[in-house]
């Protein structure tokens, strides 16, 4: 093991945190879940900083990093849906988008050419909105007096960004597949 492996180890830590965060949410232990969610978010910033600052990048890291983010978000959406804090249809939409993107990436990688992961601006916005919704719902459970007025608007914003980013990936990668990049 070398120093250049550190970002991947930090990413692996984030993957390990997925199950405890989801478990804590299901058990209604929102403050510890929020704390671990922040640790996971901080680890994402750390591994990204180390990879970029020191050039400690790898193909494995380029694949593991977004996978870790998706696992954490989907697990949180599943847990919050299970306890009735998010609608089932939103969880299904989020999961469907991720399945379509991953399936498309696998097919592209093995049938067209080696895939280099490149998140789009709308995809980054989608991730940000998904994170904000998770944070909002958890914080409202910790502080029940907080208004829930933003929930509906944020749920619809996430819905729109999920649809838009999913469609954007399908169109962009279909064009690349047809036209050879």
Buried (B, 14 or more C-beta within 10 A) or exposed (E): EEEBBBBBEBBBBBBEBBEBBBBBBBEEBBEBBBEBBEBBBEBBEBBBEBBEEEEBBEEEBBBBBBBBBBBBBBBBBBBBBBBEBBEEEBBEBBBEBBEBBEEBBEEBBEEBEEBEEEBEEBBEBBBEBBBBBBBBBBEBBEEEEEEEEBBEEBBEBBBBBBEBBBEBBBEEBEEBBEEEE
